[in-house]
Structure formats: structure tokens, C-alpha cells
């Protein structure tokens, strides 16, 4: 199978967690603390992926200059875009449960779609990283795929709940999330194709851009929610996720 197609399939796997989260919102009601614990694990895994997979790889390819500029640029672009999405009603897109502000906006029909747009904003850099990881010739970074998957589940759950409160039917909701999952796969495929023969500095900067965007997203959305629901255990759970990803990355060579 062509490498680019493999990248697209792995990106689709990460994005499919959005559909899983939406299905959970329709079928069962999981305890908020359980979802938040999953977010804490995902946060730890993503931090490990940023530190040991993305930034380390970017530095090896392009040195400090490309890595630093890409890292700061990714965080800046994500933050500016996130401000726009948040003001449109997507501020709580990674919440494990509902909140008064989100519920009110959901009744007006705007919050659910804003959350979906926010999910696309979060997912593009993550998917590109999945595609770029295959350029190393050692296979996909399973740690990155697992981290993306874990972070997408509560996002799909939150948005589906908001859209449902706004009166949207299952066809519309799953159509939106299915489309975003496909776009995630497409981003991974294009990331692999477009950067296959790119200059090492460009690949390094692109990888660092994704790392900066992911870290900014973690601090802005996932970690606060995980801490709010799991309280004093959030740090321990996050450390466990980090350690798991660290061990898996080292065992994988």
C-alpha cells in the first residue's frame, strides 16, 4: 500500500474517535469523571508525543531556528484561531459534560457547529503530524495516533450533545463528524504527499508548528477540563499517560 494512503488511513483512525464520542452521547451516559480521566491520560500522551516525537524530530531535521520558529508560530496561529472559534460558541468543545453557557448557546443552534469547527481546527495539525511521521520510514507513530484518538472522544461527545440540544437529528450530527473524520484522513494524506521531498527545514518547521498548536490546545482546553472533573488526581493520571507514551515510544525504537 502506498505510504500516502497509509497516512490517510491512520489519520482517519484518529478522526474516527469523533464519531465514537458522538455515538456515546446518543447511546449511553458515561460519568463525567471517567471522560475527564480519559482526557487526562490523553493529555499526558500528547505531552509526551510533543516532547519526544515532534520537537525532538524537528530539532534533528532542522535545528533550533526552524524548530523554534515553527513551535511559536503554531501556538500563535492556534491561539488566534481559537479566539475566533471560542467567541462563536466553541470555547467548551472538549468538555466532558454540559455547562450553563454551552447549554444556552446550544439551544440557539450555534454552539454545536462552532465546536465542530473547533474540532477541525484541533485536528488538522494532529493529522498532518501523523502523515509526516511516516516519512521517517519506520512506520506511523502509534503514540501520536493514540493521543489524537483519546483527545477526540470527549470532543465528539460534547459537540453531539450540543447539536442534539439544538434539535439536530442523528443524520446531520453523524454527517458532520463523518466529514471531519474524512478531512482528518485527507490532511494526513496531503501532509505526507506534500512534504515527501521537502527541505528538512520545512519538514522541521511543519512538525514544530503542529507541536506548538497541540501544546497550546492542551493547556487551553483539555487540561483545565481534566483538572476540574478529576480534581487532585488529574496530575497523577496525566503522569501515567505520559509514562505510558514514553515507554511505548522507546520500545518502538
N, C-alpha and C positions, 0 to 999 in steps of 0.2 A: 504494500500500500504506500502511495506517495507520502512523504513526510508532511507536506502541507495539509493533506487530507487527514492525517493522524492528528495534527494540531487542531484542525476544525472539530474533530470528534471529541477530543479532550476538552476543548472549550465548551462544546455542547454539554458534556457531562457536568462541568462546573455550573453552567447556567441552568441545567435541569433541576437543580435544587430549588430554584424559584417556583417551579411547578409543584415540587414536593411540598414546599411551605404553603402554597395556595390550597393544595388538596387537604393538608392538615387542618387549615382554617375551616374547610367545609365539612370534614368528616368527624373530627374529634376536637376536644378542648384540652390541650396539654397545660399543666401547671406553668405559670409564668416563670417560676424559679428554675424549672427544668430547661425551658427555652433559653433563659439567661445564662444558665450554666454552659449550655452548648455554645452560646456566643462567647463566653469567657474562654472556653477551650479553643474556639476558632481564633480568638484574638491572640492567644499565645502562639498558636501555629503560624498565624500570619506574621507576627513579630519575628519569629524565628526565620521564616521564609524571607522577610525583608532583609534581615541582618546577614544571614549566612548564604542564601541562594542569590538574591538580587543584588545587593550592594557589593558583596564580595566578587560576584561575577562581573559586575560593571567595572569595578576597580581593576580587575585582571585584564579586561579588554581595553579600557580607555584611560586608566589612571585617575588621579584626583580631579583634574579640571572637568572632564566630561561628566564624571560621576557626580560631582558636587553641583554643577550647573543643572544637570537633569533632575537631581533629587530635590533641589529647592524649587525648580520650575514646576515639577509635578505637584508638589504641595501647594504652590501658589495657584496654579490653574484649577486644581481640585477645589481649593477653598473658595475662589471667586465663583466657580460654577455652583458650588454647594450653597452659597448665599442666595443665589437666584432661585434654586430649587426649593430651599427651605422657606423662603418668603412666599412661594407659590403653594405651600402646604405639605412639602415633603420632608420637613425637619425631622420627624419621628419615624422615618422609613425603616429603621432597624429595631424598632421597639418590639419587645416580645408580647406586649399586650396593648390594650387601647388606653387612651388618656383623654381627658376632657377636651383639650384643644383639638386633637385629631378627630374625635368623635363629632364635634360640631362642624369642622370643615368637611368631614366625610359626608354628612347629611347634605351639604351643599354640592357634593359631587366633585370637588376639586382635589381633595387630598389624595385619594387613591391613585389618580393619574399622575400627580406630582411625585408620589412615592415610586411609581413605575419608572418615571423619567429619571429619578434619583438612582434607582437600581441600575439603569443603563449607564449612568454616569459612574457608578461604582464599578460596574462590571467590565467596561472597556479596557482600562489599564490592566486589570487582573487577567483578562482573556489574552491580551497581547503578550503578557509575560509567559503564559502557557505556551503560546506559539513560538516565542523566542527561545524558550528552554530546550526545544527540540533541535535548535541549530547547533547545539554543542556535540551532537552525535552520540549522546549517552542515554537517549530516551527522555521522555517527559519527566518533569519534576513532580512526582506524586505528592510531595509535601505541599506544593503550591496548589495543585488540584484539590487536595483535601481541605486546605484552608479556605479556598474560594467556595467550595461546596458548603462548608459549615457556616460561612458568613452569609450565604444566600438564603438559607432555610428560613430564618426569622424575618428576613426582608419580604419574601413571598407571602409569609403568613400575615404580616402586618398590613401589606397593601391589599391582599384579598379581603381581609376583614373590613378595611376602609371602603373598598369598592362595593362590598356586599351591603354595607350600611347605606351607601348612596343609591341602592336599588339596582345595581348592575347584576345581570344574570351570569350563570356559570360559563356560558359560551363566550361572552365578552371578556370575562376575567381570565379564563384559561387561554383565550386567544391572545390577549396582551402579553401574558407571561410566556406563552409558547413562542411568540415573536421575539421577545427579548432573549430567550434562551438560544434561538437560532442566530440572532445578531451576535451573541457572545461567541458562538462557534465560528461565525464569519470573521469576527475580529481576530480570533486566534489564528485562523487560516491566513488572513491577509497579513497579519504580523509576521508569520513565518515566511510567506512568499516575498513580501516587500523588503525584508531585512536579510534574506538569504545570502546576498552578495554585497551587503552594505559595508561601509568602512567600519572598523572596530569601534571608533569613537562614536559613531552614530548609534550602533547597537548598544554601547555602554550607556549613552545618554538616554536612549529609549527605555532601557531596563531601569535606570535610576529614576526616570520620570514616573514609571509605574510604582516603584518603591516609595517615592515621596507621596504620591497620591494615596496609596494604600495606607501608609502610616498616618497621614492626615485624617483619612476616613476612620481609622481605628480610634483615634483619640476623640474625634468629633462625635461618633455615633455608637460604635459597638461597646467600647469600654465603659462609658458612662451608664449605658443601659444594663450591662452585666453587673456593674457595681451596685446599681440601685436595687436590683432584684435579689442578688446573692449576698449582698452586704459584706460581712467580714470574711467570707470565704472566696470572694472573687479573685483576690490576689493568688491564693493557693491554687485555685482551679486554672488560672491563666498560666502560672508557672508550670503546672502539669502539662498543659497543652504545648508550651514552649519546649519543655524537655522531651516530650514525645516526638515533636517535629525534629528537634536537634539530633536525637538518636537515629531516627529514620533517615535523615539526610546523610549522616556519617556512615550508616550501614549500607546505604546505597552508593557509596563511593564519592 
